[in-house]
């Protein structure tokens, strides 16, 4: 049985090929982030910041475009060392 069938049975959604004419509507062509999925996941995981998703999305896009690794502190600022 193909892996895709197993993954859909586990609750994953299959998203087919994305076309450039849908850029800006369903996905961001610069980052390949699915905008609707990001929006719904952000609001589900951050209920106290529901209106801030677009600002966070813009910040993430900017950080992904920065080449300097020290500018990517958002991705690990919550990390705690494991001992």
N, CA, C and O atoms as CSV, one atom per row, in Angstrom:
chain,resi,resn,atom,element,x,y,z
A,1,UNK,N,N,0.845,-1.167,0.000
A,1,UNK,CA,C,0.000,0.000,0.000
A,1,UNK,C,C,0.903,1.247,0.000
A,1,UNK,O,O,1.864,1.303,0.767
A,2,UNK,N,N,0.615,2.224,-0.830
A,2,UNK,CA,C,1.456,3.421,-0.892
A,2,UNK,C,C,1.457,4.191,0.440
A,2,UNK,O,O,0.481,4.186,1.191
A,3,UNK,N,N,2.569,4.836,0.689
A,3,UNK,CA,C,2.716,5.601,1.934
A,3,UNK,C,C,1.672,6.692,2.044
A,3,UNK,O,O,1.216,7.006,3.144
A,4,UNK,N,N,1.285,7.278,0.910
A,4,UNK,CA,C,0.307,8.357,0.935
A,4,UNK,C,C,-1.030,7.866,1.505
A,4,UNK,O,O,-1.705,8.607,2.220
A,5,UNK,N,N,-1.409,6.645,1.198
A,5,UNK,CA,C,-2.657,6.091,1.710
A,5,UNK,C,C,-2.564,5.935,3.224
A,5,UNK,O,O,-3.510,6.266,3.938
A,6,UNK,N,N,-1.433,5.434,3.721
A,6,UNK,CA,C,-1.244,5.285,5.161
A,6,UNK,C,C,-1.290,6.643,5.862
A,6,UNK,O,O,-1.909,6.778,6.918
A,7,UNK,N,N,-0.641,7.639,5.279
A,7,UNK,CA,C,-0.618,8.968,5.897
A,7,UNK,C,C,-2.003,9.608,5.930
A,7,UNK,O,O,-2.353,10.267,6.909
A,8,UNK,N,N,-2.792,9.424,4.880
A,8,UNK,CA,C,-4.140,9.995,4.893
A,8,UNK,C,C,-5.013,9.279,5.927
A,8,UNK,O,O,-5.893,9.898,6.524
A,9,UNK,N,N,-4.779,7.991,6.141
A,9,UNK,CA,C,-5.518,7.266,7.178
A,9,UNK,C,C,-5.125,7.737,8.572
A,9,UNK,O,O,-5.921,7.640,9.506
A,10,UNK,N,N,-3.913,8.243,8.720
A,10,UNK,CA,C,-3.454,8.775,10.001
A,10,UNK,C,C,-3.936,10.206,10.246
A,10,UNK,O,O,-3.698,10.769,11.315
A,11,UNK,N,N,-4.608,10.788,9.264
A,11,UNK,CA,C,-5.169,12.116,9.450
A,11,UNK,C,C,-4.469,13.223,8.685
A,11,UNK,O,O,-4.880,14.381,8.763
A,12,UNK,N,N,-3.418,12.888,7.946
A,12,UNK,CA,C,-2.735,13.902,7.143
A,12,UNK,C,C,-3.555,14.207,5.905
A,12,UNK,O,O,-4.266,13.340,5.397
A,13,UNK,N,N,-3.463,15.421,5.424
A,13,UNK,CA,C,-4.145,15.823,4.199
A,13,UNK,C,C,-3.146,15.877,3.065
A,13,UNK,O,O,-2.038,16.389,3.221
A,14,UNK,N,N,-3.545,15.345,1.922
A,14,UNK,CA,C,-2.703,15.409,0.736
A,14,UNK,C,C,-2.977,16.718,0.014
A,14,UNK,O,O,-4.128,17.053,-0.266
A,15,UNK,N,N,-1.941,17.439,-0.278
A,15,UNK,CA,C,-2.063,18.678,-1.029
A,15,UNK,C,C,-1.314,18.462,-2.330
A,15,UNK,O,O,-0.100,18.258,-2.335
A,16,UNK,N,N,-2.031,18.507,-3.407
A,16,UNK,CA,C,-1.440,18.250,-4.711
A,16,UNK,C,C,-0.478,19.341,-5.148
A,16,UNK,O,O,-0.093,20.209,-4.365
A,17,UNK,N,N,-0.108,19.277,-6.385
A,17,UNK,CA,C,0.827,20.244,-6.941
A,17,UNK,C,C,0.264,21.654,-6.854
A,17,UNK,O,O,-0.908,21.895,-7.144
A,18,UNK,N,N,1.119,22.573,-6.450
A,18,UNK,CA,C,0.708,23.962,-6.357
A,18,UNK,C,C,1.189,24.700,-7.599
A,18,UNK,O,O,2.332,24.540,-8.026
A,19,UNK,N,N,0.324,25.490,-8.158
A,19,UNK,CA,C,0.647,26.209,-9.375
A,19,UNK,C,C,0.932,27.670,-9.069
A,19,UNK,O,O,0.370,28.243,-8.135
A,20,UNK,N,N,1.793,28.252,-9.851
A,20,UNK,CA,C,2.227,29.632,-9.634
A,20,UNK,C,C,1.066,30.622,-9.693
A,20,UNK,O,O,1.124,31.668,-9.047
A,21,UNK,N,N,0.020,30.317,-10.449
A,21,UNK,CA,C,-1.104,31.254,-10.518
A,21,UNK,C,C,-1.889,31.307,-9.208
A,21,UNK,O,O,-2.668,32.236,-8.994
A,22,UNK,N,N,-1.692,30.320,-8.328
A,22,UNK,CA,C,-2.334,30.338,-7.020
A,22,UNK,C,C,-1.456,30.995,-5.957
A,22,UNK,O,O,-1.845,31.067,-4.791
A,23,UNK,N,N,-0.294,31.467,-6.344
A,23,UNK,CA,C,0.613,32.103,-5.388
A,23,UNK,C,C,-0.057,33.329,-4.788
A,23,UNK,O,O,-0.668,34.124,-5.502
A,24,UNK,N,N,0.059,33.476,-3.489
A,24,UNK,CA,C,-0.563,34.590,-2.794
A,24,UNK,C,C,-1.936,34.259,-2.259
A,24,UNK,O,O,-2.387,34.883,-1.299
A,25,UNK,N,N,-2.613,33.292,-2.856
A,25,UNK,CA,C,-3.927,32.880,-2.379
A,25,UNK,C,C,-3.791,31.695,-1.422
A,25,UNK,O,O,-4.171,31.779,-0.254
A,26,UNK,N,N,-3.248,30.599,-1.933
A,26,UNK,CA,C,-3.170,29.400,-1.117
A,26,UNK,C,C,-1.786,29.154,-0.541
A,26,UNK,O,O,-1.659,28.475,0.478
A,27,UNK,N,N,-0.750,29.688,-1.168
A,27,UNK,CA,C,0.595,29.517,-0.633
A,27,UNK,C,C,1.453,30.708,-0.996
A,27,UNK,O,O,1.181,31.439,-1.948
A,28,UNK,N,N,2.507,30.880,-0.200
A,28,UNK,CA,C,3.455,31.952,-0.443
A,28,UNK,C,C,4.572,31.392,-1.312
A,28,UNK,O,O,5.252,30.446,-0.914
A,29,UNK,N,N,4.766,31.960,-2.479
A,29,UNK,CA,C,5.731,31.397,-3.434
A,29,UNK,C,C,7.178,31.568,-2.983
A,29,UNK,O,O,8.043,30.816,-3.433
A,30,UNK,N,N,7.470,32.527,-2.115
A,30,UNK,CA,C,8.837,32.727,-1.656
A,30,UNK,C,C,9.252,31.679,-0.630
A,30,UNK,O,O,10.415,31.274,-0.594
A,31,UNK,N,N,8.311,31.234,0.206
A,31,UNK,CA,C,8.641,30.310,1.289
A,31,UNK,C,C,7.975,28.945,1.141
A,31,UNK,O,O,8.335,28.005,1.850
A,32,UNK,N,N,7.013,28.825,0.232
A,32,UNK,CA,C,6.198,27.622,0.063
A,32,UNK,C,C,5.382,27.288,1.305
A,32,UNK,O,O,5.023,26.131,1.523
A,33,UNK,N,N,5.091,28.292,2.114
A,33,UNK,CA,C,4.240,28.108,3.283
A,33,UNK,C,C,2.786,28.189,2.826
A,33,UNK,O,O,2.403,29.105,2.098
A,34,UNK,N,N,1.989,27.227,3.259
A,34,UNK,CA,C,0.560,27.238,2.955
A,34,UNK,C,C,-0.106,28.253,3.878
A,34,UNK,O,O,-0.146,28.061,5.093
A,35,UNK,N,N,-0.620,29.317,3.308
A,35,UNK,CA,C,-1.100,30.454,4.089
A,35,UNK,C,C,-2.287,30.076,4.967
A,35,UNK,O,O,-2.301,30.407,6.153
A,36,UNK,N,N,-3.275,29.393,4.413
A,36,UNK,CA,C,-4.454,29.018,5.197
A,36,UNK,C,C,-4.094,28.068,6.329
A,36,UNK,O,O,-4.598,28.203,7.444
A,37,UNK,N,N,-3.226,27.109,6.043
A,37,UNK,CA,C,-2.794,26.149,7.074
A,37,UNK,C,C,-2.015,26.864,8.174
A,37,UNK,O,O,-2.207,26.586,9.357
A,38,UNK,N,N,-1.132,27.788,7.780
A,38,UNK,CA,C,-0.364,28.548,8.766
A,38,UNK,C,C,-1.307,29.366,9.640
A,38,UNK,O,O,-1.165,29.388,10.863
A,39,UNK,N,N,-2.271,30.040,9.010
A,39,UNK,CA,C,-3.219,30.883,9.742
A,39,UNK,C,C,-3.996,30.069,10.766
A,39,UNK,O,O,-4.071,30.452,11.933
A,40,UNK,N,N,-4.572,28.956,10.342
A,40,UNK,CA,C,-5.388,28.155,11.265
A,40,UNK,C,C,-4.536,27.523,12.362
A,40,UNK,O,O,-4.967,27.462,13.513
A,41,UNK,N,N,-3.329,27.049,12.026
A,41,UNK,CA,C,-2.460,26.454,13.041
A,41,UNK,C,C,-1.978,27.508,14.030
A,41,UNK,O,O,-1.914,27.246,15.232
A,42,UNK,N,N,-1.637,28.698,13.535
A,42,UNK,CA,C,-1.178,29.764,14.424
A,42,UNK,C,C,-2.267,30.133,15.425
A,42,UNK,O,O,-1.989,30.273,16.616
A,43,UNK,N,N,-3.492,30.290,14.959
A,43,UNK,CA,C,-4.575,30.661,15.862
A,43,UNK,C,C,-4.923,29.546,16.832
A,43,UNK,O,O,-5.328,29.819,17.962
A,44,UNK,N,N,-4.773,28.294,16.415
A,44,UNK,CA,C,-5.047,27.166,17.303
A,44,UNK,C,C,-3.975,27.062,18.388
A,44,UNK,O,O,-4.280,26.765,19.543
A,45,UNK,N,N,-2.714,27.309,18.009
A,45,UNK,CA,C,-1.613,27.177,18.962
A,45,UNK,C,C,-1.388,28.434,19.802
A,45,UNK,O,O,-0.779,28.362,20.869
A,46,UNK,N,N,-1.868,29.572,19.335
A,46,UNK,CA,C,-1.688,30.855,20.027
A,46,UNK,C,C,-3.026,31.568,20.173
A,46,UNK,O,O,-3.233,32.610,19.552
A,47,UNK,N,N,-3.938,31.033,20.978
A,47,UNK,CA,C,-5.274,31.628,21.055
A,47,UNK,C,C,-5.291,33.062,21.577
A,47,UNK,O,O,-6.225,33.807,21.281
A,48,UNK,N,N,-4.288,33.460,22.342
A,48,UNK,CA,C,-4.275,34.822,22.868
A,48,UNK,C,C,-3.752,35.835,21.857
A,48,UNK,O,O,-3.829,37.040,22.094
A,49,UNK,N,N,-3.217,35.358,20.730
A,49,UNK,CA,C,-2.645,36.258,19.716
A,49,UNK,C,C,-3.299,36.051,18.357
A,49,UNK,O,O,-2.622,36.098,17.330
A,50,UNK,N,N,-4.597,35.823,18.342
A,50,UNK,CA,C,-5.289,35.491,17.094
A,50,UNK,C,C,-5.128,36.540,16.004
A,50,UNK,O,O,-5.011,36.177,14.833
A,51,UNK,N,N,-5.117,37.805,16.336
A,51,UNK,CA,C,-5.019,38.846,15.327
A,51,UNK,C,C,-3.607,39.118,14.845
A,51,UNK,O,O,-3.408,39.905,13.919
A,52,UNK,N,N,-2.624,38.476,15.461
A,52,UNK,CA,C,-1.224,38.759,15.149
A,52,UNK,C,C,-0.611,37.825,14.109
A,52,UNK,O,O,0.584,37.928,13.835
A,53,UNK,N,N,-1.381,36.929,13.530
A,53,UNK,CA,C,-0.801,35.908,12.665
A,53,UNK,C,C,-0.122,36.500,11.437
A,53,UNK,O,O,0.923,36.006,11.014
A,54,UNK,N,N,-0.693,37.541,10.865
A,54,UNK,CA,C,-0.127,38.116,9.648
A,54,UNK,C,C,1.206,38.812,9.932
A,54,UNK,O,O,2.131,38.733,9.123
A,55,UNK,N,N,1.306,39.485,11.066
A,55,UNK,CA,C,2.566,40.129,11.446
A,55,UNK,C,C,3.645,39.085,11.703
A,55,UNK,O,O,4.796,39.267,11.306
A,56,UNK,N,N,3.277,37.996,12.362
A,56,UNK,CA,C,4.239,36.916,12.626
A,56,UNK,C,C,4.651,36.260,11.316
A,56,UNK,O,O,5.826,35.949,11.120
A,57,UNK,N,N,3.697,36.049,10.421
A,57,UNK,CA,C,4.001,35.466,9.120
A,57,UNK,C,C,4.989,36.346,8.355
A,57,UNK,O,O,5.933,35.837,7.751
A,58,UNK,N,N,4.778,37.653,8.378
A,58,UNK,CA,C,5.694,38.587,7.709
A,58,UNK,C,C,7.079,38.552,8.340
A,58,UNK,O,O,8.085,38.592,7.632
A,59,UNK,N,N,7.138,38.477,9.668
A,59,UNK,CA,C,8.430,38.379,10.359
A,59,UNK,C,C,9.166,37.099,9.989
A,59,UNK,O,O,10.378,37.113,9.779
A,60,UNK,N,N,8.438,36.000,9.910
A,60,UNK,CA,C,9.054,34.721,9.554
A,60,UNK,C,C,9.595,34.774,8.130
A,60,UNK,O,O,10.697,34.291,7.870
A,61,UNK,N,N,8.829,35.359,7.202
A,61,UNK,CA,C,9.309,35.500,5.824
A,61,UNK,C,C,10.591,36.308,5.782
A,61,UNK,O,O,11.527,35.951,5.065
A,62,UNK,N,N,10.646,37.401,6.546
A,62,UNK,CA,C,11.840,38.243,6.587
A,62,UNK,C,C,13.023,37.466,7.160
A,62,UNK,O,O,14.134,37.541,6.635
A,63,UNK,N,N,12.780,36.718,8.241
A,63,UNK,CA,C,13.853,35.945,8.858
A,63,UNK,C,C,14.363,34.841,7.936
A,63,UNK,O,O,15.559,34.550,7.924
A,64,UNK,N,N,13.478,34.232,7.172
A,64,UNK,CA,C,13.904,33.192,6.235
A,64,UNK,C,C,14.736,33.770,5.100
A,64,UNK,O,O,15.588,33.081,4.538
A,65,UNK,N,N,14.494,35.029,4.763
A,65,UNK,CA,C,15.262,35.666,3.699
A,65,UNK,C,C,16.619,36.164,4.169
A,65,UNK,O,O,17.513,36.382,3.352
A,66,UNK,N,N,16.788,36.347,5.481
A,66,UNK,CA,C,18.075,36.774,6.022
A,66,UNK,C,C,19.067,35.620,5.949
A,66,UNK,O,O,18.740,34.488,6.306
A,67,UNK,N,N,20.265,35.907,5.491
A,67,UNK,CA,C,21.277,34.870,5.363
A,67,UNK,C,C,22.079,34.657,6.642
A,67,UNK,O,O,22.728,33.623,6.800
A,68,UNK,N,N,22.042,35.598,7.531
A,68,UNK,CA,C,22.839,35.501,8.743
A,68,UNK,C,C,22.124,34.616,9.764
A,68,UNK,O,O,20.954,34.838,10.074
A,69,UNK,N,N,22.829,33.617,10.283
A,69,UNK,CA,C,22.206,32.668,11.204
A,69,UNK,C,C,21.852,33.302,12.542
A,69,UNK,O,O,20.934,32.828,13.212
A,70,UNK,N,N,22.550,34.361,12.954
A,70,UNK,CA,C,22.238,34.972,14.243
A,70,UNK,C,C,20.929,35.754,14.202
A,70,UNK,O,O,20.431,36.155,15.254
A,71,UNK,N,N,20.363,35.980,13.029
A,71,UNK,CA,C,19.098,36.691,12.913
A,71,UNK,C,C,17.914,35.745,13.111
A,71,UNK,O,O,16.772,36.198,13.193
A,72,UNK,N,N,18.171,34.447,13.189
A,72,UNK,CA,C,17.093,33.461,13.285
A,72,UNK,C,C,16.845,33.050,14.729
A,72,UNK,O,O,16.652,31.866,15.002
A,73,UNK,N,N,16.846,33.968,15.630
A,73,UNK,CA,C,16.683,33.668,17.041
A,73,UNK,C,C,15.263,33.237,17.379
A,73,UNK,O,O,15.063,32.531,18.368
A,74,UNK,N,N,14.268,33.641,16.585
A,74,UNK,CA,C,12.888,33.264,16.866
A,74,UNK,C,C,12.724,31.748,16.887
A,74,UNK,O,O,11.982,31.207,17.708
A,75,UNK,N,N,13.416,31.074,15.986
A,75,UNK,CA,C,13.209,29.646,15.844
A,75,UNK,C,C,13.715,28.852,17.043
A,75,UNK,O,O,13.269,27.726,17.266
A,76,UNK,N,N,14.639,29.419,17.818
A,76,UNK,CA,C,15.146,28.662,18.958
A,76,UNK,C,C,15.139,29.478,20.247
A,76,UNK,O,O,15.783,29.073,21.215
A,77,UNK,N,N,14.444,30.600,20.302
A,77,UNK,CA,C,14.439,31.414,21.515
A,77,UNK,C,C,13.710,30.712,22.662
A,77,UNK,O,O,13.965,31.000,23.831
A,78,UNK,N,N,12.808,29.796,22.327
A,78,UNK,CA,C,12.082,29.058,23.361
A,78,UNK,C,C,12.796,27.755,23.736
A,78,UNK,O,O,12.363,27.053,24.650
A,79,UNK,N,N,13.880,27.434,23.039
A,79,UNK,CA,C,14.574,26.169,23.277
A,79,UNK,C,C,15.234,26.172,24.643
A,79,UNK,O,O,15.784,27.181,25.085
A,80,UNK,N,N,15.171,25.050,25.287
A,80,UNK,CA,C,15.833,24.862,26.573
A,80,UNK,C,C,16.837,23.719,26.407
A,80,UNK,O,O,16.520,22.706,25.784
A,81,UNK,N,N,18.027,23.871,26.951
A,81,UNK,CA,C,18.991,22.784,26.824
A,81,UNK,C,C,18.529,21.551,27.595
A,81,UNK,O,O,18.024,21.659,28.712
A,82,UNK,N,N,18.706,20.404,26.998
A,82,UNK,CA,C,18.330,19.136,27.648
A,82,UNK,C,C,19.563,18.544,28.317
A,82,UNK,O,O,20.612,18.379,27.695
A,83,UNK,N,N,19.414,18.236,29.575
A,83,UNK,CA,C,20.524,17.639,30.339
A,83,UNK,C,C,20.222,16.225,30.687
A,83,UNK,O,O,21.036,15.560,31.328
